[in-house]
Amino acid sequence: MKLSFGVVAGAGALVALVVAYRRQRVDEDGALREATRLHTERFTAAVGQLGDPSAAVRLGGVHALAGLADDAPTRALRQTCVDVLCAYLRLPYITEAHLPGDDADARHAYLSLREVRHTVIRLIRDHLRLDADHPHSWQGHDFDFTGVVFDGGDFTRAVFSGGIVDFGRAVFRDARVSFENALFTGGIVDFGRAVFPDGTVSFENALFTGGIVDFRRAVFSGGTVTFARAVFSGGGVDFTRAVLSRGVVDFKGAVFSGGTVDLVRTVLSGGWADFRQAVFKGGIVDFTQAVLSGGVIDFRNAVFSGGTVKLARTVFTGGAIASEGAVGDLPLGLVDQAEPPLPDDPFPA
């Protein structure tokens, strides 16, 4: 009888536990549905503010969306808020240089819109600076800046530790976009087919330990990308088929201890790839099948204690390599000057 009573009591306790667990799940599901409903209502109001004619109201909408992202009950809802902020930047936009010279109203509208756009950029940067375990961190989320026109922007000390950040076909004009002291530990930052007519993108002192920065088919027609004093201990930067005509890619003082800089089939027609004072402890800089028609690859005062610079089938039609003052042997790998030159249009679409 004692055993029977014990079994019955245990079974009753188990049933009570199951009922309590199911009640808790029902309550949690109900709370999530209610939080999602309130989030949706606030989201609708904030998005409506972004379309208001008043710049002040639009600024309020931007901050409201950022706050909604922080309070989002699920990761998917947070990503939706981030997507809307990025979509706002993708809207048609012209820089100050293209404004009518005597139209005061147009300039006022431009300055108002620019302030709203730069506020979006600042908010994204601030959330990427937070530790990954911070409840308001946006690390690991995707950011779609495809085709965005940038006339400045500050991503200094941002952390890209996952997700995809897409600057594909973006245009950098008239000002400086900074990724200085940023950390790339995973994920992809894509500048594929981006255009740099006169702007500057700076990765000075950035640290690459696994992330990929992709500049494939980018066009530098006067702009500058600088990786001065950046450290590559993994991951790398890819300039495959990029075109440098008067542009500059600056690796002055950078440290390569395992990363890869890929300039395969890059065209330097007056551009400058600057590796002065860079330190090569490992890793690879690959100029395979690159075309130098007036451009310069500059290794002056660089330090080579390992690593390889590949120049297989590189075509020199007026360009040059400078290595005066370099310390250690310039480790040129896979050089083959007997290969036939590439055709006039070596990289058809």
PADRENGU-484478 format. One line per 2 residues: for each residue x negated, y negated, z of N, C-alpha, C, CB. Coordinates in steps of 0.1 Angstrom, whole numbers, plus 5000, padded with zeros to 4 digits. Each point is the difference from the previous one (the first is absolute). Glycine has a CB too. Layout:
BEGIN
X:Y:Z:X:Y:Z:X:Y:Z:X:Y:Z | ...;
END
This chain:
BEGIN
4992:5012:5000:5008:4988:5000:4991:4987:5000:5018:5013:5012 | 4971:4988:4996:4991:4988:5000:4994:4998:4986:4995:5004:5024;
5001:5007:4970:4995:4999:4986:5010:4994:4991:4985:5019:5004 | 5027:4986:4997:5011:4995:4991:5003:4985:5002:5010:5023:5001;
4990:4973:5012:5002:4986:5003:4989:4992:4994:5013:5006:5021 | 4974:4999:4980:4989:4993:4995:5000:4998:4985:4987:5009:5019;
5018:5002:4974:5001:4999:4985:5010:4990:4996:4993:5024:4998 | 5019:4977:5009:5011:4990:4997:4995:4986:5002:5017:5017:5006;
4976:4981:5006:4996:4986:5002:4990:4995:4990:5003:5004:5024 | 4988:5005:4972:4990:4997:4990:5006:4996:4987:4984:5015:5011;
5026:4994:4985:5007:4998:4987:5008:4986:5001:5002:5025:4996 | 5004:4972:5015:5007:4988:5001:4991:4988:4999:5016:5011:5015;
4972:4990:4991:4990:4989:4999:4995:4998:4986:4993:5005:5024 | 5005:5007:4969:4996:4999:4986:5011:4993:4991:4986:5021:5004;
5026:4983:4999:5011:4994:4992:5001:4985:5003:5013:5021:5001 | 4985:4975:5012:5000:4986:5003:4989:4992:4994:5011:5006:5022;
4977:5001:4977:4989:4994:4994:5002:4997:4985:4985:5011:5017 | 5021:5000:4976:5003:4998:4986:5010:4989:4997:4995:5025:4997;
5015:4975:5012:5010:4989:4998:4994:4986:5002:5018:5017:5008 | 4974:4982:5002:4993:4987:5003:4991:4996:4988:5001:5005:5025;
4992:5005:4970:4991:4997:4989:5008:4995:4987:4984:5017:5009 | 5027:4991:4989:5008:4996:4988:5007:4986:5002:5004:5024:4995;
5000:4973:5018:5006:4987:5003:4989:4989:4997:5016:5011:5017 | 4972:4992:4988:4989:4990:4998:4997:4998:4985:4990:5007:5022;
5010:5004:4970:4998:4998:4985:5011:4992:4994:4988:5022:5000 | 5024:4981:5004:5012:4992:4995:4998:4985:5004:5015:5021:5001;
4981:4977:5011:4999:4986:5004:4988:4993:4993:5009:5006:5022 | 4980:5002:4975:4989:4994:4993:5004:4997:4985:4984:5012:5015;
5023:4997:4979:5005:4998:4987:5009:4988:4999:4998:5025:4995 | 5011:4974:5015:5009:4989:5000:4992:4987:5002:5018:5014:5009;
4972:4986:4999:4992:4988:5002:4993:4996:4988:4998:5005:5024 | 4996:5005:4968:4993:4997:4988:5010:4995:4989:4983:5018:5006;
5029:4987:4994:5009:4995:4990:5004:4986:5003:5009:5023:4997 | 4993:4974:5016:5003:4986:5004:4988:4990:4997:5016:5009:5018;
4972:4996:4985:4988:4992:4997:4999:4997:4985:4989:5009:5021 | 5013:5002:4971:4999:4998:4986:5011:4991:4995:4991:5023:4998;
5021:4977:5007:5011:4991:4996:4996:4986:5003:5017:5018:5004 | 4978:4979:5008:4996:4987:5003:4988:4995:4992:5008:5004:5023;
4983:5005:4974:4988:4997:4992:5005:4996:4986:4985:5016:5013 | 5025:4991:4981:5005:4997:4987:5006:4987:4999:5004:5024:4997;
5004:4972:5014:5007:4987:5000:4989:4989:5000:5020:5010:5012 | 4970:4991:4997:4990:4990:5001:4992:5000:4987:4998:5003:5025;
4999:5008:4969:4993:5001:4987:5007:4992:4989:4990:5022:5007 | 5023:4980:4992:5008:4994:4990:4999:4984:5001:5016:5020:4999;
4985:4976:5014:5000:4986:5002:4986:4994:4997:5017:5003:5018 | 4973:5004:4986:4986:4995:4997:4997:5000:4985:4993:5009:5022;
5011:5001:4971:4998:5000:4985:5008:4988:4994:4996:5025:5000 | 5016:4972:5005:5007:4989:4995:4993:4987:5002:5021:5012:5004;
4971:4987:5007:4993:4987:5002:4988:4999:4990:5006:5002:5024 | 4989:5009:4971:4989:4999:4990:5004:4993:4987:4990:5020:5010;
5023:4981:4987:5005:4994:4988:5005:4986:5001:5006:5022:4993 | 4993:4972:5019:5005:4986:5003:4991:4990:4993:5009:5008:5022;
4998:4981:4973:4992:4989:4993:4990:4993:5010:5019:4997:4984 | 4984:5003:5029:4992:4993:5009:4988:5009:5004:5020:4988:5009;
4968:5006:4990:4987:5007:5004:5000:5004:5015:4988:4988:4981 | 5018:5003:5027:5001:5003:5014:5008:5012:5003:4997:4975:5005;
5014:5026:4988:5009:5012:5002:4992:5013:4995:5021:4986:4998 | 4972:5013:4991:4993:5011:4995:4989:5004:5010:5005:4993:4976;
4988:4998:5030:4990:5003:5010:5007:5008:5012:4986:4979:4993 | 5025:5016:5011:5007:5007:5010:5004:5015:4996:5009:4978:5008;
4995:5024:4980:5002:5013:4995:4988:5009:5000:5018:4990:4986 | 4970:5004:5010:4988:5008:5000:4997:5004:5014:4991:4987:4981;
5009:5004:5029:4997:5004:5014:5011:5010:5005:4989:4978:5004 | 5023:5020:4992:5011:5010:5005:4997:5014:4994:5017:4981:5001;
4979:5020:4987:4997:5013:4994:4988:5006:5007:5009:4993:4978 | 4980:4999:5025:4989:5006:5007:5004:5005:5014:4985:4984:4988;
5024:5008:5019:5005:5005:5013:5008:5012:4999:5000:4977:5007 | 5008:5024:4982:5008:5013:4998:4991:5012:4997:5018:4986:4991;
4971:5011:5002:4991:5011:4998:4994:5005:5013:4994:4991:4977 | 5003:5000:5032:4994:5004:5013:5011:5007:5008:4985:4980:5000;
5027:5017:4999:5011:5006:5008:5007:5012:4993:5003:4978:5011 | 4992:5025:4977:5007:5010:4992:5001:5014:5008:4992:4989:4979;
5020:5017:5022:5001:5013:5007:4993:5011:4993:5021:4992:5009 | 4976:5007:4978:4993:5011:4993:4989:4994:4992:5021:5014:5000;
4969:4995:4996:4989:4995:4992:5005:4997:4986:4984:5014:5013 | 5026:4993:4982:5005:4997:4987:5007:4986:4999:5004:5025:4997;
5003:4971:5014:5006:4987:5000:4989:4989:5001:5021:5010:5011 | 4968:4993:4996:4989:4990:5000:4994:4999:4986:4995:5006:5025;
5003:5005:4968:4995:4999:4987:5009:4992:4991:4989:5022:5003 | 5024:4979:4999:5009:4992:4991:4998:4985:5003:5017:5019:5001;
4981:4977:5011:4998:4986:5003:4987:4995:4993:5012:5002:5022 | 4977:5007:4979:4988:4996:4994:5001:4999:4985:4988:5012:5018;
5020:4997:4976:5003:5000:4985:5006:4987:4996:5002:5025:5000 | 5008:4970:5008:5006:4988:4996:4991:4988:5001:5022:5009:5008;
4969:4990:5002:4990:4990:5001:4991:5000:4988:5002:5001:5025 | 4994:5011:4971:4991:5001:4988:5007:4996:4988:4987:5018:5011;
5026:4986:4988:5008:4996:4988:5001:4985:4998:5013:5022:5002 | 4988:4971:5010:5001:4986:4999:4988:4994:4993:5014:5000:5021;
4974:5005:4983:4988:4996:4994:4999:5003:4985:4988:5003:5022 | 5019:5007:4973:5000:5004:4986:5009:4991:4991:4995:5023:5008;
5013:4969:4998:5009:4991:4993:4991:4991:4991:5018:5001:5018 | 4988:4994:4971:4992:4991:4991:4995:4988:5007:5014:5007:4981;
4973:4989:5016:4993:4990:5007:4990:4994:4992:5004:5011:5022 | 4994:4976:4978:4989:4993:4993:4992:4992:5010:5014:4999:4979;
4973:5000:5018:4991:4993:5009:5000:4986:4997:4986:5020:5002 | 5007:4972:5007:5000:4986:4999:4994:4995:4987:4998:4999:5024;
4992:5008:4970:4994:4996:4988:5009:4999:4988:4979:5010:5009 | 5033:4998:4992:5009:5000:4989:5012:4991:5002:4993:5023:4996;
5007:4969:5014:5011:4990:5002:4999:4988:4991:5001:5008:5024 | 5010:4986:4972:4999:4988:4993:4993:4989:5009:5021:5006:4987;
4970:4986:5006:4992:4991:5008:5008:4989:5007:4982:5005:4984 | 5029:4991:5010:5007:4988:5006:5014:5004:5006:4988:4986:4983;
5014:5026:5020:5013:5005:5005:4999:5002:5016:5006:5011:4977 | 4998:4979:5030:4998:5001:5015:5010:5010:5006:4993:4976:5000;
5019:5025:4994:5009:5010:5005:4995:5015:4998:5019:4984:4995 | 4975:5018:4993:4995:5013:4998:4988:5004:5009:5007:4997:4976;
4985:4993:5027:4989:5002:5010:5005:5003:5014:4985:4985:4986 | 5026:5007:5018:5005:5003:5013:5006:5014:5001:5005:4975:5002;
5002:5029:4988:5006:5013:5000:4989:5011:5000:5020:4991:4987 | 4969:5006:5006:4989:5010:5000:4994:5001:5013:4995:4994:4976;
5002:4995:5031:4994:5000:5013:5009:5007:5010:4988:4979:4995 | 5025:5019:5004:5009:5007:5009:5000:5015:4998:5015:4980:5000;
4986:5024:4987:4999:5014:4997:4987:5007:5004:5016:4996:4981 | 4973:4996:5017:4987:5006:5004:4999:5002:5015:4990:4988:4980;
5016:5003:5028:4999:5002:5014:5008:5013:5004:4998:4975:5003 | 5013:5027:4991:5008:5012:5003:4992:5013:4997:5021:4987:4996;
4973:5013:4992:4992:5011:4995:4988:5003:5009:5008:4995:4976 | 4985:4994:5027:4988:5002:5009:5004:5005:5014:4988:4983:4986;
5024:5013:5018:5005:5005:5013:5002:5015:5000:5011:4978:5004 | 4994:5027:4985:5002:5015:4998:4986:5006:5001:5020:4997:4985;
4970:4998:5008:4987:5006:5000:4994:5000:5014:4997:4992:4976 | 5005:4997:5031:4994:4999:5014:5007:5010:5009:4995:4976:4996;
5018:5026:5003:5007:5010:5008:4995:5014:4998:5020:4984:5000 | 4978:5019:4987:4995:5013:4996:4987:5003:5006:5013:4999:4979;
4978:4990:5020:4986:5001:5006:5001:5003:5015:4991:4985:4981 | 5017:5007:5026:5000:5000:5014:5005:5014:5005:5005:4976:5001;
5004:5030:4992:5005:5014:5004:4989:5011:4996:5024:4992:4997 | 4968:5005:4993:4990:5010:4997:4987:4998:5009:5008:5000:4976;
4992:4990:5031:4989:4998:5010:5003:5008:5013:4995:4978:4990 | 5017:5025:5013:5004:5007:5012:4995:5014:5000:5020:4986:5002;
4976:5019:5010:4996:5014:5001:5011:5010:4995:4986:4993:5020 | 5009:5018:4975:5009:5009:4993:5011:5005:5010:4981:5007:4985;
5016:4994:5028:5010:5005:5009:5008:4989:5006:4985:5018:5005 | 5013:4970:4990:5009:4989:5005:5014:5002:4994:4980:4984:5002;
5031:5013:5005:5013:5003:4995:5004:4991:4988:5006:5007:5022 | 4987:4982:4976:5003:4991:4989:4989:5000:4989:5012:4985:5016;
4979:5025:4985:4990:5001:4989:5007:5005:4987:4982:5005:5017 | 5013:4989:4972:5005:5004:4987:4989:5009:4992:5015:4979:4999;
4975:5025:5008:4990:5009:4994:5007:5012:4995:4982:4991:5015 | 5013:5014:4973:5005:5012:4994:5012:4998:4991:4992:5011:5020;
5014:4977:4980:5011:4997:4991:4995:4997:4986:5014:4992:5020 | 4995:5008:4971:4997:4996:4986:5003:4986:4998:5005:5023:4992;
4987:4970:5000:5002:4986:4996:4999:4998:4985:4991:4993:5023 | 5019:5003:4971:5001:4999:4985:4998:4986:4996:5015:5020:4999;
4973:4976:4997:4998:4986:4995:4998:5000:4985:4989:4994:5022 | 5017:5016:4971:4998:5001:4986:5004:4987:4992:5004:5025:5002;
4986:4970:4990:5003:4988:4992:5001:4987:5008:5011:5015:4985 | 4987:4985:5028:5001:4988:5008:4990:4989:4995:5009:5014:5020;
4994:4974:4980:4991:4989:4997:4996:4994:5014:5011:4994:4977 | 4975:5008:5025:4995:4995:5013:4992:4987:4998:4999:5024:5008;
5005:4966:4999:4992:4987:5000:4995:4998:5014:5014:4990:4981 | 4980:5021:5024:4994:5000:5014:5007:5010:5008:4995:4976:4999;
4999:5027:5013:5006:5010:5009:4989:5006:5009:5017:5006:4983 | 4987:4997:5029:4990:5004:5010:5004:5014:5006:4995:4975:5005;
4997:5035:4992:5001:5013:5006:4988:5003:5008:5014:5008:4981 | 4980:4982:5025:4988:5002:5008:5003:5009:5012:4992:4977:4993;
4999:5033:5009:5000:5009:5011:5012:5009:5000:4988:4984:5013 | 5019:5017:4975:5011:5010:4999:4994:5014:5000:5014:4983:4988;
4994:5027:5016:4996:5014:5000:5008:5008:4991:4992:4998:5024 | 5002:5008:4966:5007:5008:4990:4996:5015:5003:5001:4981:4982;
5008:5025:5025:4996:5014:5005:5010:5010:4994:4990:4990:5021 | 5016:5007:4969:5009:5010:4994:5010:4993:4991:4998:5015:5019;
5011:4992:4974:5009:4994:4991:4994:4995:4987:5013:4994:5020 | 4995:4999:4972:4995:4994:4987:5002:4985:5000:5005:5022:4988;
4985:4971:5010:5001:4985:4998:4997:4997:4985:4993:4995:5025 | 5018:5001:4968:4999:4999:4985:4999:4985:4996:5013:5022:4998;
4976:4974:4997:4998:4987:4994:4999:5001:4984:4989:4992:5021 | 5016:5019:4974:4999:5003:4986:5006:4988:4991:5000:5025:5005;
4992:4971:4985:5004:4989:4991:5003:4987:5007:5010:5017:4986 | 4985:4982:5027:5001:4987:5007:4991:4990:4993:5006:5011:5022;
4997:4976:4980:4992:4989:4994:4995:4991:5012:5013:5001:4978 | 4974:4997:5022:4994:4992:5011:4995:4987:4994:4993:5021:5013;
5014:4968:4990:4997:4987:4994:4997:4989:5011:5015:5006:4981 | 4976:4985:5015:4998:4987:5007:4996:5000:5014:5017:4993:4985;
4982:5019:5022:4997:5000:5014:4993:5013:5004:5020:4984:5004 | 4979:5018:5009:4993:5011:5006:5009:5009:5007:4980:4986:5002;
5019:5027:4995:5007:5011:5008:4990:5007:5008:5019:5002:4983 | 4982:4999:5030:4990:5005:5009:5004:5014:5006:4993:4976:5005;
4998:5034:4993:5001:5012:5007:4987:5001:5009:5014:5011:4982 | 4981:4978:5022:4987:5000:5008:5002:5008:5013:4993:4978:4989;
4997:5030:5015:5000:5007:5012:5012:5010:5001:4989:4981:5011 | 5017:5022:4978:5010:5010:4999:4995:5014:5002:5014:4985:4985;
4994:5025:5019:4996:5014:5002:5008:5009:4991:4993:4995:5024 | 5000:5013:4968:5007:5009:4991:4995:5014:5004:5001:4984:4981;
5009:5023:5026:4997:5014:5005:5008:5010:4994:4993:4990:5021 | 5014:5007:4969:5009:5010:4993:5010:4993:4991:4997:5016:5019;
5010:4991:4973:5009:4994:4991:4994:4994:4988:5014:4996:5019 | 4993:4997:4973:4996:4994:4988:5004:4985:4999:5001:5023:4988;
4990:4969:5008:5003:4986:4997:4997:4998:4985:4994:4992:5023 | 5017:5006:4969:4999:5000:4986:5001:4987:4993:5011:5022:5001;
4978:4974:4993:4999:4987:4992:4999:5004:4985:4989:4988:5019 | 5016:5023:4977:5000:5004:4986:5006:4990:4991:5000:5024:5007;
4993:4973:4982:5005:4990:4990:5003:4986:5005:5009:5020:4988 | 4986:4977:5024:5001:4987:5006:4992:4990:4992:5004:5009:5023;
5000:4978:4977:4993:4990:4992:4994:4989:5010:5016:5005:4980 | 4972:4992:5017:4993:4990:5009:4995:4989:4991:4993:5017:5017;
5016:4974:4978:4995:4989:4991:4992:4990:5007:5020:5004:4987 | 4982:4993:5026:4992:4990:5006:5000:5001:5015:5004:4985:4981;
5004:5024:5025:5000:5002:5014:4989:5008:5006:5025:4998:4998 | 4975:5003:5015:4990:5008:5007:5007:5010:5009:4983:4981:4999;
5012:5031:5001:5005:5010:5010:4987:5004:5008:5020:5009:4985 | 4981:4990:5028:4988:5002:5008:5002:5012:5010:4995:4976:4999;
4996:5034:5000:4999:5011:5009:4988:4999:5008:5013:5015:4984 | 4982:4973:5019:4988:4998:5008:5001:5007:5013:4995:4978:4988;
4994:5029:5016:4999:5007:5013:5011:5011:5002:4990:4979:5009 | 5017:5025:4980:5010:5010:5002:4993:5014:5002:5016:4987:4985;
4991:5022:5021:4995:5013:5003:5009:5011:4993:4991:4992:5022 | 5002:5016:4970:5007:5011:4992:4995:5013:5006:5002:4985:4979;
5007:5022:5027:4996:5013:5006:5009:5011:4994:4992:4989:5021 | 5014:5010:4968:5009:5010:4995:5010:4995:4990:4996:5013:5021;
5007:4974:4980:5010:4994:4991:4994:4998:4986:5011:4989:5019 | 4998:5010:4971:4997:4997:4986:5005:4986:4996:5000:5025:4995;
4992:4967:4999:5004:4987:4994:4998:5002:4985:4994:4986:5021 | 5017:5012:4972:5001:5004:4986:5001:4987:4991:5010:5023:5006;
4980:4974:4986:5000:4989:4991:5000:5005:4985:4988:4986:5018 | 5016:5026:4980:5000:5005:4986:5007:4991:4990:4999:5023:5010;
4994:4974:4979:5006:4992:4989:5003:4985:5005:5009:5021:4990 | 4986:4975:5021:5002:4986:5004:4992:4991:4991:5003:5007:5024;
5001:4981:4975:4993:4990:4991:4996:4988:5008:5014:5007:4981 | 4973:4991:5019:4993:4988:5007:4996:4990:4989:4992:5015:5020;
5016:4975:4978:4997:4990:4989:4996:4987:5006:5015:5012:4985 | 4977:4988:5026:4996:4988:5007:5002:5001:5015:5006:4987:4980;
5002:5023:5025:5002:5003:5014:4988:5007:5006:5025:5000:4996 | 4976:5002:5017:4989:5006:5008:5007:5010:5010:4985:4980:4997;
5008:5032:5004:5004:5009:5011:4987:5003:5007:5019:5011:4987 | 4981:4986:5026:4987:5001:5008:5002:5011:5011:4994:4976:4995;
4996:5033:5005:4998:5010:5011:4988:4997:5008:5012:5017:4986 | 4984:4970:5015:4987:4997:5007:5000:5005:5014:4998:4979:4986;
4992:5028:5017:4997:5006:5014:5011:5010:5004:4989:4979:5006 | 5019:5026:4984:5009:5011:5003:4992:5013:5003:5018:4989:4985;
4988:5020:5022:4994:5013:5003:5008:5011:4994:4991:4991:5022 | 5003:5018:4970:5006:5011:4994:4995:5013:5006:5004:4987:4979;
5003:5019:5030:4995:5013:5006:5010:5011:4996:4990:4987:5019 | 5017:5011:4971:5010:5010:4995:5010:4993:4991:4997:5015:5021;
5011:4992:4972:5009:4994:4991:4993:4992:4989:5016:4998:5018 | 4989:4991:4977:4993:4993:4989:5008:4990:4993:4986:5020:4998;
5008:4974:4992:5006:4990:4992:4999:5004:4985:4995:4982:5017 | 5016:5018:4976:5000:5005:4986:5003:4988:4990:5008:5023:5009;
4982:4974:4983:5002:4990:4989:5000:5006:4986:4988:4984:5015 | 5016:5029:4984:5000:5006:4987:5008:4992:4990:4998:5022:5011;
4995:4976:4977:5005:4993:4989:5004:4985:5003:5009:5022:4992 | 4986:4973:5019:5003:4985:5003:4992:4992:4990:5004:5005:5024;
5000:4983:4974:4994:4990:4991:4995:4988:5007:5014:5008:4981 | 4973:4989:5019:4995:4988:5006:4995:4991:4989:4993:5013:5021;
5015:4977:4977:4995:4989:4990:5000:4987:5008:5010:5012:4979 | 4978:4985:5025:4997:4988:5008:5003:5002:5015:5005:4986:4980;
5001:5026:5023:5004:5003:5014:4988:5005:5007:5023:5004:4993 | 4978:4997:5021:4990:5005:5009:5005:5010:5009:4989:4978:4999;
5004:5033:5002:5003:5010:5010:4987:5000:5009:5015:5015:4985 | 4987:4982:5028:4989:4996:5009:4999:5011:5011:5003:4975:4995;
4986:5033:5005:4997:5009:5011:4988:4996:5007:5010:5018:4987 | 4987:4969:5014:4987:4995:5006:5000:5004:5015:4999:4981:4983;
4990:5026:5021:4999:5003:5014:5009:5012:5004:4993:4977:5004 | 5014:5029:4987:5009:5012:5004:4991:5012:5004:5018:4991:4984;
4988:5017:5024:4993:5012:5004:5007:5013:4995:4992:4988:5021 | 5001:5020:4972:5006:5012:4995:4994:5012:5007:5004:4989:4977;
5004:5018:5031:4995:5012:5007:5009:5012:4998:4989:4985:5017 | 5016:5016:4971:5009:5011:4997:5011:4997:4991:4994:5009:5022;
5010:4978:4976:5011:4996:4992:4996:5000:4985:5009:4986:5019 | 5000:5012:4972:4998:5000:4986:5006:4987:4994:5000:5025:4999;
4991:4969:4992:5005:4989:4992:5000:5004:4986:4992:4983:5016 | 5020:5018:4978:5001:5006:4987:5003:4990:4989:5009:5021:5010;
4981:4976:4982:5001:4990:4989:4999:5007:4986:4990:4983:5015 | 5015:5029:4984:5000:5008:4988:5008:4992:4989:4998:5022:5013;
4996:4977:4975:5006:4993:4989:5004:4986:5002:5008:5022:4993 | 4986:4972:5017:5002:4986:5003:4993:4991:4989:5002:5004:5025;
5005:4986:4971:4994:4991:4990:4996:4987:5006:5015:5010:4982 | 4972:4986:5018:4995:4988:5005:4996:4991:4988:4992:5011:5021;
5017:4980:4975:4997:4991:4989:4997:4986:5005:5014:5015:4984 | 4976:4984:5024:4997:4987:5006:5002:5000:5015:5007:4989:4979;
4999:5022:5026:5002:5001:5014:4987:5004:5008:5024:5006:4995 | 4977:4995:5018:4989:5002:5009:5004:5010:5010:4991:4976:4996;
5002:5035:5005:5002:5010:5011:4988:4998:5009:5012:5017:4985 | 4990:4977:5026:4990:4995:5009:4998:5010:5012:5005:4976:4994;
4983:5031:5006:4997:5009:5011:4987:4995:5007:5010:5019:4988 | 4987:4968:5012:4989:4995:5007:5000:5003:5015:4998:4982:4982;
4991:5022:5023:4998:5003:5014:5009:5011:5005:4994:4976:5003 | 5013:5032:4988:5008:5011:5005:4991:5011:5005:5018:4994:4983;
4987:5014:5026:4993:5011:5006:5006:5013:4996:4993:4986:5019 | 4999:5023:4974:5005:5013:4996:4994:5011:5008:5003:4991:4977;
5005:5014:5032:4996:5012:5009:5006:5013:4995:4997:4984:5019 | 5011:5015:4971:5007:5011:4994:5011:4995:4991:4995:5014:5021;
5014:4995:4975:5010:4996:4991:4996:4998:4986:5010:4989:5019 | 4999:5006:4972:4997:4999:4986:5006:4987:4995:5000:5025:4998;
4992:4968:4993:5005:4989:4992:5000:5005:4985:4992:4982:5017 | 5019:5020:4977:5001:5007:4987:5004:4990:4989:5006:5021:5012;
4984:4976:4979:5002:4992:4988:5001:5009:4987:4988:4981:5011 | 5015:5031:4990:5001:5009:4989:5009:4994:4989:4996:5020:5015;
4998:4979:4972:5007:4995:4989:5005:4986:5001:5007:5023:4996 | 4987:4970:5013:5003:4985:5001:4994:4993:4988:5000:5001:5025;
5005:4987:4972:4996:4992:4989:4995:4987:5005:5016:5012:4983 | 4972:4984:5015:4995:4987:5004:4997:4992:4988:4990:5010:5021;
5018:4981:4976:4998:4991:4988:4999:4986:5005:5013:5015:4985 | 4976:4982:5022:4997:4987:5006:5001:5000:5015:5009:4990:4979;
4997:5021:5027:5001:5000:5014:4987:5004:5007:5024:5005:4997 | 4976:4994:5016:4988:5003:5008:5004:5010:5012:4989:4978:4994;
5003:5032:5008:5001:5008:5012:4988:4997:5008:5012:5019:4989 | 4990:4975:5023:4989:4994:5008:4997:5008:5012:5006:4977:4991;
4982:5029:5010:4996:5008:5012:4988:4993:5007:5008:5021:4989 | 4990:4966:5009:4989:4994:5006:5000:5000:5015:4999:4985:4980;
4989:5019:5026:4999:5001:5014:5009:5010:5007:4993:4976:4999 | 5012:5033:4993:5008:5011:5006:4991:5010:5007:5018:4997:4982;
4987:5011:5027:4992:5010:5007:5006:5014:4996:4995:4983:5019 | 4996:5025:4976:5004:5014:4996:4993:5010:5009:5004:4992:4976;
5004:5015:5032:4995:5011:5008:5008:5012:4998:4991:4984:5017 | 5016:5017:4972:5008:5011:4997:5011:4995:4990:4995:5011:5022;
5014:4998:4974:5010:4996:4991:4996:5000:4986:5010:4987:5018 | 4999:5011:4973:4997:5000:4985:5007:4989:4993:4997:5025:5002;
4997:4970:4988:5006:4991:4991:5000:5007:4986:4992:4979:5013 | 5020:5024:4982:5002:5007:4988:5001:4991:4988:5010:5019:5013;
4983:4983:4976:5000:4992:4988:5001:5009:4988:4987:4982:5012 | 5020:5029:4989:5001:5009:4988:5008:4993:4989:4998:5020:5015;
4996:4979:4973:5006:4995:4988:5005:4985:5002:5008:5023:4994 | 4985:4970:5015:5003:4986:5001:4994:4993:4988:4999:5001:5025;
5009:4990:4969:4997:4993:4988:4996:4985:5003:5016:5015:4987 | 4971:4982:5009:4995:4986:5003:5000:4993:4986:4986:5008:5020;
5022:4982:4978:5000:4992:4988:4999:4985:5004:5014:5017:4988 | 4976:4981:5020:4997:4986:5004:5000:4999:5015:5011:4992:4980;
4994:5018:5028:5000:5000:5014:4987:5004:5006:5024:5004:4999 | 4975:4996:5014:4987:5003:5006:5002:5006:5014:4989:4982:4987;
5001:5025:5018:4999:5004:5014:4989:4993:5007:5010:5023:4994 | 4992:4970:5017:4990:4993:5007:4997:5008:5013:5007:4977:4990;
4980:5025:5013:4997:5008:5012:4987:4994:5007:5011:5020:4990 | 4986:4968:5008:4988:4994:5006:5001:5000:5015:4996:4986:4980;
4994:5018:5027:5000:4999:5015:5007:5012:5006:4999:4976:4998 | 5006:5033:4995:5007:5012:5006:4990:5008:5008:5017:5000:4981;
4988:5006:5030:4992:5008:5009:5004:5015:4997:4998:4981:5018 | 4992:5027:4979:5002:5014:4997:5002:5001:4985:5010:5004:5023;
4991:5009:4973:5002:5003:4986:5014:4998:4996:4981:5016:5000 | 5022:4977:4989:5013:4998:4995:5005:5014:4995:4996:4975:4994;
5013:5032:5013:5003:5013:4996:5010:5001:4988:4996:5007:5024 | 4999:4991:4965:5008:5000:4988:5003:5015:4996:4991:4977:4992;
5021:5027:5008:5003:5014:4997:5007:5002:4987:5002:5004:5024 | 4995:5006:4969:5007:5004:4988:4998:4990:4989:5016:5013:5014;
4973:4980:4985:4997:4991:4989:4998:5007:4987:4991:4983:5017 | 5015:5013:4973:4999:5006:4987:5001:4990:4989:5009:5022:5008;
4980:4972:4988:5000:4989:4990:5001:5006:4986:4986:4986:5015 | 5014:5027:4983:5001:5006:4987:5014:5001:4996:4979:5012:5004;
5030:4986:5005:5014:5001:4996:5004:4989:4989:5006:5010:5023 | 5003:4993:4968:5004:4989:4990:5008:4990:5007:5000:5017:4982;
4999:4970:5013:5008:4989:5006:5015:5003:4998:4981:4984:4996 | 5027:5010:5013:5014:5001:4999:5005:4991:4989:5002:5006:5025;
5010:4997:4970:5006:4991:4989:5003:4987:5005:5009:5020:4989 | 4995:4970:5002:5003:4987:5004:5011:4999:5010:4993:4993:4977;
5017:5016:5021:5011:5000:5010:4999:5014:5007:5015:4984:4985 | 4976:5017:5025:4998:5013:5006:5011:5005:5008:4976:4994:5000;
5033:4998:5005:5010:5005:5009:5014:4996:4995:4984:4998:5019 | 5021:5008:4970:5013:4997:4996:5011:5004:5010:4992:5003:4976;
5019:4990:5024:5010:5003:5010:5005:5014:4999:5007:4976:4999;
END
